[in-house]
Amino acid sequence: MKILLAVDGSEFSQAAMKALVSQMRPESAEVLVLRVVESRIFPVSPQMAPGYAPEQDEILKEDFRHAQESVNRASQALRSAGFSVSTRVVEAEARNGIIDIAAEWRADLIVLGSHGRKGLQRFLLGSVAEFVARHADCSVEIVRVPRKHETA
């Protein structure tokens, strides 16, 4: 079984990885750990020369470095559990990137965590997990982290 584990370095990704380890048999699974890096596009005046804002290139390089670190952490944990693992970091819009790579790799299952956003925050930021579940060509498992209840 080919399983794409989408990570973003959060506790939600950690929960998704733990769910994968507890539910799947390592000898029957091939895992691709994927991190999608979204480019930070800032509006630029047409009069500005290309490369005028070199700090944007540095920001993207730093984002890729952090992304590779989170992918490496997840892959090491999965390898320790006996899984066959490959990794990939791509630049794309998160939800389409996950869908596209899953289709290209011919994943049987996508596993990802949910941030559990609601209301205005969900409207403004969207739901990657919901989009992936609605548009993927394969099965999708969305792992939720139990909410921490505050005591009054």
N, CA and C of each residue as an Amber inpcrd file, in Angstrom:
protein
   456
   0.8440000  -1.1750000   0.0000000   0.0000000   0.0000000   0.0000000
   0.8900000   1.2400000   0.0000000   0.5770000   2.1930000  -0.8530000
   1.3300000   3.4470000  -0.9540000   0.5910000   4.5230000  -0.1620000
   1.2810000   5.0350000   0.8620000   0.6770000   6.0190000   1.7640000
   1.4440000   7.3240000   1.6810000   0.7290000   8.3990000   1.3700000
   1.3230000   9.7270000   1.3700000   0.9920000  10.3650000   2.7120000
   2.0140000  10.7080000   3.4830000   1.8460000  11.4070000   4.7540000
   2.2050000  12.8620000   4.5290000   1.2070000  13.7370000   4.6050000
   1.4380000  15.1700000   4.4240000   1.7420000  15.7830000   5.7850000
   2.8770000  16.4670000   5.8900000   3.2860000  17.0680000   7.1540000
   3.4950000  18.5670000   6.9880000   3.3700000  19.2710000   8.1220000
   3.6530000  20.7010000   8.1150000   4.4650000  21.1270000   9.3360000
   4.9890000  20.1460000  10.0690000   5.8120000  20.4570000  11.2300000
   5.0230000  20.7410000  12.4910000   3.7220000  20.5980000  12.4450000
   2.8730000  20.9230000  13.5940000   2.5680000  19.6910000  14.4370000
   1.9250000  19.9320000  15.5910000   1.4770000  18.8240000  16.4350000
   0.4350000  17.9780000  15.6980000  -0.2690000  18.5730000  14.7570000
  -1.2900000  17.8630000  13.9960000  -0.6460000  16.8530000  13.0440000
   0.4790000  17.2340000  12.4570000   1.2350000  16.3110000  11.6070000
   1.8190000  15.1770000  12.4400000   2.2740000  15.5270000  13.6280000
   2.8160000  14.5170000  14.5390000   1.7440000  13.4800000  14.8760000
   0.5290000  13.9550000  15.1290000  -0.5850000  13.0430000  15.4270000
  -0.8930000  12.1540000  14.2260000  -0.8260000  12.7130000  13.0230000
  -1.0820000  11.9300000  11.8080000  -0.0270000  10.8390000  11.6490000
   1.2370000  11.1870000  11.9250000   2.3050000  10.2000000  11.8120000
   2.1110000   9.0880000  12.8420000   1.7590000   9.4480000  14.0700000
   1.5340000   8.4420000  15.1150000   0.3630000   7.5280000  14.7530000
  -0.6840000   8.1000000  14.1590000  -1.8320000   7.2920000  13.7350000
  -1.4140000   6.3090000  12.6480000  -0.6140000   6.7720000  11.7210000
  -0.1310000   5.8980000  10.6510000   0.6590000   4.7310000  11.2440000
   1.5680000   5.0190000  12.1730000   2.3960000   3.9760000  12.7800000
   1.5360000   2.9680000  13.5370000   0.5110000   3.4530000  14.2440000
  -0.3050000   2.5440000  15.0530000  -1.3000000   1.7280000  14.2170000
  -1.6580000   2.2080000  13.0310000  -2.6920000   1.5460000  12.2420000
  -2.1770000   0.6820000  11.0970000  -0.9730000   0.9320000  10.6310000
  -0.4710000   0.2320000   9.4420000   0.6570000  -0.7310000   9.7870000
   0.7240000  -1.7910000   9.0230000   1.8270000  -2.7320000   9.1730000
   2.9780000  -2.2780000   8.2910000   4.1620000  -2.1030000   8.8760000
   5.3000000  -1.5860000   8.1040000   5.6630000  -2.4180000   6.8800000
   5.5300000  -3.7270000   6.9780000   5.9570000  -4.5810000   5.8620000
   5.0290000  -4.4880000   4.6600000   3.8370000  -3.9260000   4.8560000
   2.8970000  -3.8370000   3.7330000   2.6920000  -2.4000000   3.2550000
   3.5520000  -1.4820000   3.7330000   3.3370000  -0.0750000   3.3800000
   4.6170000   0.5930000   2.8900000   4.4390000   1.4270000   1.8870000
   5.4940000   2.3080000   1.3850000   4.9960000   3.7240000   1.6390000
   5.7920000   4.5280000   2.3550000   5.3320000   5.8540000   2.7710000
   6.1400000   6.9410000   2.0730000   5.4310000   7.9300000   1.5580000
   6.0510000   9.1470000   1.0440000   5.6970000  10.2670000   2.0100000
   6.7060000  10.8350000   2.6590000   6.4870000  11.9750000   3.5510000
   6.6240000  13.2270000   2.7030000   5.5500000  14.0030000   2.6420000
   5.4980000  15.1870000   1.7850000   5.3040000  16.4450000   2.6080000
   6.0700000  17.4580000   2.2720000   5.8670000  18.7860000   2.8460000
   5.7390000  19.7490000   1.6810000   4.6360000  20.4860000   1.6550000
   4.4040000  21.4760000   0.6150000   4.7390000  22.8530000   1.1910000
   5.6290000  23.5600000   0.5200000   6.0120000  24.9060000   0.9280000
   5.2810000  25.8830000   0.0250000   4.5170000  26.7540000   0.6450000
   3.8020000  27.7650000  -0.1360000   4.6940000  28.9840000  -0.2860000
   4.8210000  29.4620000  -1.5240000   5.6400000  30.6490000  -1.7460000
   4.9320000  31.8630000  -1.1610000   5.7220000  32.7590000  -0.6880000
   5.1740000  33.9950000  -0.1270000   5.2630000  35.0610000  -1.2070000
   4.1560000  35.3240000  -1.8210000   4.1400000  36.2820000  -2.9260000
   3.6450000  37.6160000  -2.3910000   4.4750000  38.6170000  -2.5860000
   4.1240000  39.9610000  -2.1670000   3.8880000  40.8070000  -3.4090000
   2.8980000  41.6740000  -3.3780000   2.6720000  42.5180000  -4.5450000
   3.8820000  43.4190000  -4.7940000   4.3080000  43.4540000  -6.0420000
   5.4780000  44.2420000  -6.4230000   5.0940000  45.1620000  -7.5650000
   5.5110000  46.3700000  -7.4530000   5.2540000  47.3530000  -8.4940000
   5.9200000  46.9140000  -9.7940000   5.2610000  47.1270000 -10.9440000
   5.8690000  46.7090000 -12.2200000   7.1660000  47.4480000 -12.5270000
   7.4040000  48.5930000 -11.8660000   8.6290000  49.3470000 -12.1180000
   9.8450000  48.7270000 -11.4210000   9.5920000  47.8250000 -10.4780000
  10.7140000  47.2310000  -9.7440000  11.3800000  46.1710000 -10.6130000
  12.6870000  46.1760000 -10.6030000  13.4500000  45.2070000 -11.3900000
  13.3610000  43.8220000 -10.7500000  13.4040000  42.7610000 -11.5610000
  13.4340000  41.4130000 -10.9960000  14.6340000  41.2750000 -10.0550000
  14.4380000  40.5810000  -8.9600000  15.5290000  40.3990000  -8.0070000
  15.7300000  41.5860000  -7.0930000  14.8260000  42.5590000  -7.1560000
  14.9730000  43.7620000  -6.3350000  14.8580000  43.4280000  -4.8480000
  14.0660000  42.4250000  -4.5320000  13.8700000  42.0490000  -3.1370000
  14.5140000  40.6860000  -2.8780000  15.8500000  40.6580000  -2.7730000
  16.5300000  39.3700000  -2.5940000  16.1530000  38.6800000  -1.2850000
  15.6380000  39.4290000  -0.3260000  15.2490000  38.8020000   0.9350000
  14.1120000  37.7920000   0.7260000  13.3150000  37.9660000  -0.3160000
  12.2630000  36.9940000  -0.5950000  12.8630000  35.6320000  -0.9420000
  13.9720000  35.6350000  -1.6870000  14.6570000  34.3800000  -2.0040000
  15.1900000  33.7360000  -0.7370000  15.7170000  34.5610000   0.1710000
  16.2430000  34.0320000   1.4370000  15.1290000  33.4610000   2.3010000
  13.9710000  34.1160000   2.3020000  12.8180000  33.6260000   3.0690000
  12.3980000  32.2630000   2.5280000  12.3280000  32.1220000   1.2160000
  11.9360000  30.8420000   0.6120000  12.9630000  29.7540000   0.9260000
  14.2480000  30.0830000   0.8770000  15.2920000  29.1110000   1.2220000
  15.1410000  28.6570000   2.6700000  14.8580000  29.5860000   3.5570000
  14.6680000  29.2580000   4.9720000  13.4290000  28.3760000   5.1620000
  12.3560000  28.6880000   4.4390000  11.1430000  27.8580000   4.4960000
  11.4440000  26.4340000   4.0420000  12.2350000  26.2850000   2.9670000
  12.6010000  24.9570000   2.4780000  13.4740000  24.2160000   3.4830000
  14.3660000  24.9490000   4.1540000  15.2220000  24.3150000   5.1590000
  14.3760000  23.7640000   6.3030000  13.4350000  24.5680000   6.7970000
  12.5430000  24.1160000   7.8710000  11.6800000  22.9450000   7.3980000
  11.2120000  23.0250000   6.1690000  10.3880000  21.9490000   5.6130000
  11.1760000  20.6500000   5.5540000  12.4050000  20.7140000   5.0910000
  13.2320000  19.5080000   5.0040000  13.4930000  18.9210000   6.3890000
  13.6780000  19.7820000   7.3880000  13.8830000  19.3000000   8.7570000
  12.6530000  18.5370000   9.2560000  11.4550000  19.0640000   9.0070000
  10.2460000  18.3800000   9.4820000  10.0280000  17.0700000   8.7420000
  10.3360000  17.0340000   7.4650000  10.2300000  15.8030000   6.6750000
  11.2380000  14.7710000   7.1850000  12.4450000  15.2160000   7.4860000
  13.4690000  14.2920000   7.9910000  13.0790000  13.7110000   9.3470000
  12.5270000  14.5350000  10.2370000  12.0980000  14.0330000  11.5500000
  11.0290000  12.9480000  11.3940000  10.0430000  13.2310000  10.5480000
   8.9600000  12.2620000  10.3360000   9.4960000  10.9830000   9.6990000
  10.3740000  11.1150000   8.7140000  10.8880000   9.9240000   8.0310000
  11.7490000   9.0810000   8.9690000  12.5220000   9.7070000   9.8410000
  13.3340000   8.9530000  10.7980000  12.4450000   8.1610000  11.7530000
  11.3810000   8.7780000  12.2300000  10.4560000   8.0820000  13.1300000
   9.7970000   6.9020000  12.4280000   9.4000000   7.0980000  11.1760000
   8.7650000   6.0160000  10.4200000   9.7510000   4.8890000  10.1180000
  10.9690000   5.2470000   9.7650000  11.9900000   4.2140000   9.5220000
  12.2740000   3.4210000  10.8010000  12.2990000   4.1080000  11.9320000
  12.5130000   3.4330000  13.2130000  11.4080000   2.4240000  13.4980000
  10.2130000   2.7070000  12.9870000   9.0790000   1.8000000  13.1730000
   9.0550000   0.6990000  12.1120000  10.0250000   0.7210000  11.1820000
  10.1360000  -0.3400000  10.1960000   9.5530000  -0.0500000   8.8290000
   9.1120000   1.1670000   8.5950000   8.4980000   1.5060000   7.3120000
   9.5430000   1.8210000   6.2500000   9.1930000   1.5340000   5.0040000
   9.9700000   1.9630000   3.8510000   9.5270000   3.3880000   3.5460000
  10.4640000   4.3400000   3.5680000  10.0920000   5.7530000   3.4970000
  10.9070000   6.4950000   2.4470000  10.2250000   7.3670000   1.7070000
  10.8920000   8.3360000   0.8520000  10.3350000   9.7130000   1.2330000
  11.0330000  10.7400000   0.8410000  10.6130000  12.0920000   1.2290000
  10.5760000  13.0140000   0.0190000   9.8000000  14.0650000   0.1840000
   9.7190000  15.0610000  -0.8880000   9.2740000  16.3860000  -0.3070000
   9.9080000  17.4680000  -0.7440000   9.5060000  18.8230000  -0.4070000
   9.2670000  19.5330000  -1.7260000   8.0710000  20.1240000  -1.8730000
   7.7350000  20.8170000  -3.1120000   7.2010000  22.2060000  -2.8140000
   7.3420000  23.0930000  -3.7740000   6.7700000  24.4300000  -3.6710000
   5.4640000  24.4400000  -4.4510000   4.3780000  24.7070000  -3.7560000
   3.0540000  24.7440000  -4.3790000   2.0670000  25.3070000  -3.3640000
   0.8400000  25.4600000  -3.7890000  -0.2400000  25.7960000  -2.8690000
  -0.5540000  24.4860000  -2.1540000  -0.6800000  24.4990000  -0.8290000
  -0.7010000  23.2710000  -0.0130000  -1.7160000  22.2350000  -0.4840000
  -2.9640000  22.6250000  -0.5990000  -3.9790000  21.6150000  -0.8890000
  -3.8390000  21.0280000  -2.2900000  -3.5470000  21.8560000  -3.2780000
  -3.3420000  21.3310000  -4.6270000  -2.0380000  20.5450000  -4.7290000
  -1.0350000  20.9650000  -4.0050000   0.2340000  20.2500000  -4.0070000
   0.0730000  18.8290000  -3.4940000  -0.6790000  18.6690000  -2.4190000
  -0.9090000  17.3290000  -1.8570000  -1.6660000  16.4650000  -2.8620000
  -2.7260000  17.0200000  -3.4420000  -3.5330000  16.2810000  -4.4220000
  -2.6900000  15.8820000  -5.6310000  -1.9150000  16.8190000  -6.1490000
  -1.1120000  16.5600000  -7.3540000  -0.0370000  15.4990000  -7.1150000
   0.6720000  15.6010000  -6.0000000   1.7360000  14.6350000  -5.7170000
   1.1330000  13.2540000  -5.4500000  -0.0010000  13.2070000  -4.7460000
  -0.6660000  11.9240000  -4.4940000  -1.0650000  11.2530000  -5.8110000
  -1.5850000  12.0270000  -6.7420000  -1.9830000  11.4720000  -8.0410000
  -0.7520000  11.0290000  -8.8340000   0.2760000  11.8710000  -8.8480000
   1.5010000  11.5540000  -9.5790000   2.1610000  10.2840000  -9.0290000
   2.1750000  10.1390000  -7.7110000   2.8230000   9.0010000  -7.0480000
   1.8960000   7.7750000  -7.0080000   0.6270000   7.9970000  -7.3190000
  -0.4060000   6.9500000  -7.2920000  -0.6030000   6.3790000  -5.8880000
  -0.7980000   7.3050000  -4.9510000  -1.0130000   6.9230000  -3.5580000
  -2.3410000   6.1780000  -3.4050000  -2.3520000   5.2180000  -2.4980000
  -3.5800000   4.5090000  -2.1450000  -4.3010000   5.2140000  -0.9980000
  -3.5330000   5.9590000  -0.2070000  -4.0750000   6.6140000   0.9770000
  -3.2720000   7.8760000   1.2610000  -3.9750000   8.9420000   1.6220000
  -3.3410000  10.1690000   2.0860000  -3.6820000  10.2880000   3.5660000
  -2.6730000  10.5280000   4.3930000  -2.8840000  10.7410000   5.8230000
  -2.3890000  12.1400000   6.1460000  -3.2330000  12.9280000   6.8220000
  -2.8410000  14.2730000   7.2180000  -3.5940000  14.6810000   8.4700000
  -3.0230000  15.6240000   9.1770000  -3.6520000  16.1310000  10.3880000
  -4.5530000  17.2980000  10.0720000  -5.4920000  17.5460000  10.9760000
  -6.3990000  18.6810000  10.8300000  -6.1520000  19.6700000  11.9490000
  -6.0780000  20.9370000  11.5790000  -5.9040000  21.9930000  12.5790000
  -7.2120000  22.2960000  13.3000000  -8.3230000  21.8380000  12.7480000
  -9.6140000  22.0080000  13.4060000 -10.1050000  23.4460000  13.4840000
  -9.7580000  24.2430000  12.5020000 -10.2170000  25.6420000  12.4990000
 -11.7160000  25.7090000  12.2580000 -12.3290000  26.7140000  12.8480000
 -13.7680000  26.8940000  12.6960000 -14.0680000  28.3680000  12.4280000
 -15.2650000  28.6100000  11.9570000 -15.7560000  29.9780000  11.8080000
 -14.9480000  30.8240000  10.8470000 -14.7170000  32.0730000  11.2440000
 -14.0340000  33.0440000  10.3940000 -12.6170000  32.5950000  10.0530000
 -11.9240000  32.0180000  11.0200000 -10.5600000  31.5510000  10.7650000
 -10.5500000  30.5040000   9.6560000 -11.5070000  29.5990000   9.6720000
 -11.5900000  28.5750000   8.6270000 -11.9370000  29.2120000   7.2870000
 -12.8550000  30.1890000   7.3090000 -13.2430000  30.8670000   6.0840000
 -12.0470000  31.5880000   5.4650000 -11.2650000  32.2770000   6.2940000
 -10.1340000  33.0470000   5.7860000  -8.9540000  32.1640000   5.3850000
  -8.6680000  31.1370000   6.1630000  -7.5010000  30.3000000   5.8980000
  -7.8220000  29.0540000   5.0900000  -9.1070000  28.6760000   5.0540000
  -9.4960000  27.4800000   4.3220000  -9.1770000  26.2200000   5.1040000
  -9.5670000  25.1180000   4.5840000  -9.2710000  23.8410000   5.2100000
  -8.5830000  22.9480000   4.1960000  -7.2940000  22.7670000   4.3930000
  -6.5310000  21.8960000   3.5020000  -7.0750000  20.4790000   3.5880000
  -7.3070000  20.0010000   4.8100000  -7.7810000  18.6250000   4.9960000
  -9.1180000  18.3990000   4.2950000 -10.0300000  19.3430000   4.4390000
 -11.3440000  19.1940000   3.7980000 -11.2090000  19.1720000   2.2810000
 -10.4070000  20.0620000   1.7260000 -10.2010000  20.1050000   0.2780000
  -9.6130000  18.7880000  -0.2160000  -8.5920000  18.2940000   0.4850000
  -7.9530000  17.0420000   0.0790000  -8.9660000  15.8970000   0.1270000
  -9.7580000  15.8430000   1.1920000 -10.7560000  14.7750000   1.3150000
 -11.7680000  14.8260000   0.1790000 -12.1420000  16.0200000  -0.2470000
 -13.1520000  16.1550000  -1.3050000 -12.6030000  15.9010000  -2.7090000
 -11.3110000  16.1420000  -2.9260000 -10.7810000  16.1070000  -4.2850000
  -9.7710000  15.0060000  -4.5830000  -9.3370000  14.2790000  -3.5810000
  -8.3330000  13.2300000  -3.8170000  -8.9390000  12.0600000  -4.5880000
  -8.1090000  11.4200000  -5.3920000  -8.5300000  10.2390000  -6.1540000
  -8.3840000   8.9580000  -5.3410000  -7.8950000   9.0820000  -4.1010000
  -7.6940000   7.9090000  -3.2530000  -8.3390000   8.1700000  -1.8890000
  -8.2470000   7.1910000  -1.0120000  -8.7830000   7.3560000   0.3370000
  -7.9730000   8.3920000   1.1030000  -8.6230000   9.0500000   2.0420000
  -7.9740000  10.0790000   2.8560000  -8.3190000   9.8300000   4.3190000
  -7.2970000   9.8580000   5.1670000  -7.5270000   9.7930000   6.6080000
  -7.1140000  11.1230000   7.2040000  -8.0660000  11.7610000   7.8670000
  -7.8010000  13.0260000   8.5470000  -7.7150000  12.7350000  10.0360000
  -6.5880000  13.0620000  10.6280000  -6.3550000  12.7930000  12.0410000
  -6.5620000  14.0860000  12.8140000  -7.3870000  14.0000000  13.8200000
  -7.6690000  15.1670000  14.6550000  -6.9910000  15.0080000  16.0120000
  -6.5470000  16.1310000  16.5580000  -5.9530000  16.1540000  17.8900000
  -7.0570000  16.5570000  18.8530000  -7.2310000  15.7980000  19.9490000
  -8.2690000  16.1890000  20.9110000  -8.0310000  17.6060000  21.4280000
  -9.1140000  18.3610000  21.5510000  -9.0030000  19.7240000  22.0550000
  -8.6390000  19.7020000  23.5350000  -7.8170000  20.6580000  23.9350000
  -7.4660000  20.8010000  25.3360000  -8.5630000  21.6120000  26.0040000
  -9.2040000  21.0210000  27.0040000 -10.2760000  21.7070000  27.6930000
  -9.7070000  22.5450000  28.8320000 -10.1300000  23.8040000  28.8480000
  -9.6910000  24.6890000  29.9270000 -10.6350000  24.5220000  31.1070000
 -10.0550000  24.5740000  32.2810000 -10.8890000  24.5090000  33.4830000
 -11.1770000  25.9120000  33.9430000 -12.4130000  26.1320000  34.3900000
 -12.8120000  27.4860000  34.7990000 -12.4910000  27.7380000  36.2480000
